[in-house]
Amino acid sequence: EVADTDSIGILRIFSGFFIKRM
């Protein structure tokens, strides 16, 4: 559902930020 997609999108953005910080 939309909620699931939103959760995945936020997780992906967080992952990218974490990798960039590393």
PQR file with spaces between the fields and no chain letter, atoms N, CA, C, O and H, PARSE charges and radii, in Angstrom:
ATOM       1  N    GLU     1       0.843   -1.208    0.000 -0.4000 1.5000
ATOM       2  CA   GLU     1       0.000    0.000    0.000 -0.0000 2.0000
ATOM       3  C    GLU     1       0.875    1.253    0.000  0.5500 1.7000
ATOM       4  O    GLU     1       2.103    1.171   -0.001 -0.5500 1.4000
ATOM       5  N    VAL     2       0.225    2.398    0.001 -0.4000 1.5000
ATOM       6  CA   VAL     2       0.977    3.665   -0.027 -0.0000 2.0000
ATOM       7  C    VAL     2       1.873    3.765    1.212  0.5500 1.7000
ATOM       8  O    VAL     2       3.021    4.200    1.118 -0.5500 1.4000
ATOM       9  H    VAL     2      -0.773    2.465    0.003  0.4000 1.0000
ATOM      10  N    ALA     3       1.350    3.367    2.356 -0.4000 1.5000
ATOM      11  CA   ALA     3       2.143    3.458    3.598 -0.0000 2.0000
ATOM      12  C    ALA     3       3.429    2.641    3.445  0.5500 1.7000
ATOM      13  O    ALA     3       4.505    3.087    3.844 -0.5500 1.4000
ATOM      14  H    ALA     3       0.417    3.014    2.432  0.4000 1.0000
ATOM      15  N    ASP     4       3.311    1.452    2.870 -0.4000 1.5000
ATOM      16  CA   ASP     4       4.489    0.605    2.696 -0.0000 2.0000
ATOM      17  C    ASP     4       5.521    1.296    1.802  0.5500 1.7000
ATOM      18  O    ASP     4       6.713    1.324    2.109 -0.5500 1.4000
ATOM      19  H    ASP     4       2.437    1.089    2.546  0.4000 1.0000
ATOM      20  N    THR     5       5.036    1.850    0.692 -0.4000 1.5000
ATOM      21  CA   THR     5       5.964    2.528   -0.222 -0.0000 2.0000
ATOM      22  C    THR     5       6.620    3.711    0.475  0.5500 1.7000
ATOM      23  O    THR     5       7.818    3.941    0.308 -0.5500 1.4000
ATOM      24  H    THR     5       4.067    1.827    0.443  0.4000 1.0000
ATOM      25  N    ASP     6       5.854    4.459    1.251 -0.4000 1.5000
ATOM      26  CA   ASP     6       6.410    5.621    1.959 -0.0000 2.0000
ATOM      27  C    ASP     6       7.504    5.172    2.916  0.5500 1.7000
ATOM      28  O    ASP     6       8.564    5.791    3.006 -0.5500 1.4000
ATOM      29  H    ASP     6       4.881    4.273    1.386  0.4000 1.0000
ATOM      30  N    SER     7       7.228    4.078    3.633 -0.4000 1.5000
ATOM      31  CA   SER     7       8.209    3.570    4.597 -0.0000 2.0000
ATOM      32  C    SER     7       9.499    3.207    3.864  0.5500 1.7000
ATOM      33  O    SER     7      10.595    3.533    4.320 -0.5500 1.4000
ATOM      34  H    SER     7       6.367    3.575    3.560  0.4000 1.0000
ATOM      35  N    ILE     8       9.359    2.536    2.733 -0.4000 1.5000
ATOM      36  CA   ILE     8      10.557    2.117    1.980 -0.0000 2.0000
ATOM      37  C    ILE     8      11.313    3.360    1.488  0.5500 1.7000
ATOM      38  O    ILE     8      12.542    3.413    1.547 -0.5500 1.4000
ATOM      39  H    ILE     8       8.469    2.272    2.362  0.4000 1.0000
ATOM      40  N    GLY     9      10.569    4.348    1.006 -0.4000 1.5000
ATOM      41  CA   GLY     9      11.225    5.562    0.505 -0.0000 2.0000
ATOM      42  C    GLY     9      12.014    6.252    1.609  0.5500 1.7000
ATOM      43  O    GLY     9      13.154    6.666    1.399 -0.5500 1.4000
ATOM      44  H    GLY     9       9.571    4.305    0.957  0.4000 1.0000
ATOM      45  N    ILE    10      11.410    6.372    2.777 -0.4000 1.5000
ATOM      46  CA   ILE    10      12.110    7.029    3.903 -0.0000 2.0000
ATOM      47  C    ILE    10      13.343    6.209    4.282  0.5500 1.7000
ATOM      48  O    ILE    10      14.408    6.765    4.552 -0.5500 1.4000
ATOM      49  H    ILE    10      10.484    6.035    2.947  0.4000 1.0000
ATOM      50  N    LEU    11      13.193    4.902    4.301 -0.4000 1.5000
ATOM      51  CA   LEU    11      14.329    4.034    4.661 -0.0000 2.0000
ATOM      52  C    LEU    11      15.451    4.214    3.649  0.5500 1.7000
ATOM      53  O    LEU    11      16.625    4.275    4.015 -0.5500 1.4000
ATOM      54  H    LEU    11      12.328    4.450    4.083  0.4000 1.0000
ATOM      55  N    ARG    12      15.085    4.297    2.380 -0.4000 1.5000
ATOM      56  CA   ARG    12      16.114    4.436    1.324 -0.0000 2.0000
ATOM      57  C    ARG    12      16.856    5.761    1.499  0.5500 1.7000
ATOM      58  O    ARG    12      18.078    5.819    1.369 -0.5500 1.4000
ATOM      59  H    ARG    12      14.132    4.247    2.083  0.4000 1.0000
ATOM      60  N    ILE    13      16.099    6.827    1.798 -0.4000 1.5000
ATOM      61  CA   ILE    13      16.733    8.147    1.974 -0.0000 2.0000
ATOM      62  C    ILE    13      17.665    8.103    3.192  0.5500 1.7000
ATOM      63  O    ILE    13      18.778    8.626    3.156 -0.5500 1.4000
ATOM      64  H    ILE    13      15.106    6.780    1.904  0.4000 1.0000
ATOM      65  N    PHE    14      17.189    7.472    4.264 -0.4000 1.5000
ATOM      66  CA   PHE    14      18.007    7.378    5.481 -0.0000 2.0000
ATOM      67  C    PHE    14      19.286    6.600    5.200  0.5500 1.7000
ATOM      68  O    PHE    14      20.370    6.977    5.646 -0.5500 1.4000
ATOM      69  H    PHE    14      16.284    7.046    4.293  0.4000 1.0000
ATOM      70  N    SER    15      19.139    5.495    4.443 -0.4000 1.5000
ATOM      71  CA   SER    15      20.300    4.654    4.100 -0.0000 2.0000
ATOM      72  C    SER    15      21.316    5.477    3.310  0.5500 1.7000
ATOM      73  O    SER    15      22.515    5.426    3.583 -0.5500 1.4000
ATOM      74  H    SER    15      18.258    5.189    4.081  0.4000 1.0000
ATOM      75  N    GLY    16      20.825    6.236    2.331 -0.4000 1.5000
ATOM      76  CA   GLY    16      21.729    7.047    1.516 -0.0000 2.0000
ATOM      77  C    GLY    16      22.468    8.063    2.388  0.5500 1.7000
ATOM      78  O    GLY    16      23.672    8.265    2.227 -0.5500 1.4000
ATOM      79  H    GLY    16      19.851    6.278    2.110  0.4000 1.0000
ATOM      80  N    PHE    17      21.748    8.697    3.304 -0.4000 1.5000
ATOM      81  CA   PHE    17      22.378    9.687    4.177 -0.0000 2.0000
ATOM      82  C    PHE    17      23.448    9.027    5.046  0.5500 1.7000
ATOM      83  O    PHE    17      24.536    9.573    5.231 -0.5500 1.4000
ATOM      84  H    PHE    17      20.770    8.532    3.434  0.4000 1.0000
ATOM      85  N    PHE    18      23.126    7.846    5.575 -0.4000 1.5000
ATOM      86  CA   PHE    18      24.074    7.129    6.432 -0.0000 2.0000
ATOM      87  C    PHE    18      25.335    6.779    5.645  0.5500 1.7000
ATOM      88  O    PHE    18      26.453    6.958    6.128 -0.5500 1.4000
ATOM      89  H    PHE    18      22.242    7.403    5.424  0.4000 1.0000
ATOM      90  N    ILE    19      25.137    6.274    4.419 -0.4000 1.5000
ATOM      91  CA   ILE    19      26.296    5.879    3.597 -0.0000 2.0000
ATOM      92  C    ILE    19      27.130    7.122    3.278  0.5500 1.7000
ATOM      93  O    ILE    19      28.360    7.066    3.295 -0.5500 1.4000
ATOM      94  H    ILE    19      24.229    6.128    4.026  0.4000 1.0000
ATOM      95  N    LYS    20      26.459    8.250    2.986 -0.4000 1.5000
ATOM      96  CA   LYS    20      27.207    9.473    2.649 -0.0000 2.0000
ATOM      97  C    LYS    20      28.005    9.933    3.863  0.5500 1.7000
ATOM      98  O    LYS    20      29.135   10.402    3.726 -0.5500 1.4000
ATOM      99  H    LYS    20      25.460    8.296    2.972  0.4000 1.0000
ATOM     100  N    ARG    21      27.420    9.800    5.045 -0.4000 1.5000
ATOM     101  CA   ARG    21      28.123   10.236    6.270 -0.0000 2.0000
ATOM     102  C    ARG    21      29.336    9.351    6.501  0.5500 1.7000
ATOM     103  O    ARG    21      30.365    9.819    6.988 -0.5500 1.4000
ATOM     104  H    ARG    21      26.502    9.419    5.156  0.4000 1.0000
ATOM     105  N    MET    22      29.219    8.077    6.155 -0.4000 1.5000
ATOM     106  CA   MET    22      30.357    7.156    6.346 -0.0000 2.0000
ATOM     107  C    MET    22      31.428    7.506    5.304  0.5500 1.7000
ATOM     108  O    MET    22      32.481    6.869    5.264 -0.5500 1.4000
ATOM     109  H    MET    22      28.383    7.698    5.759  0.4000 1.0000
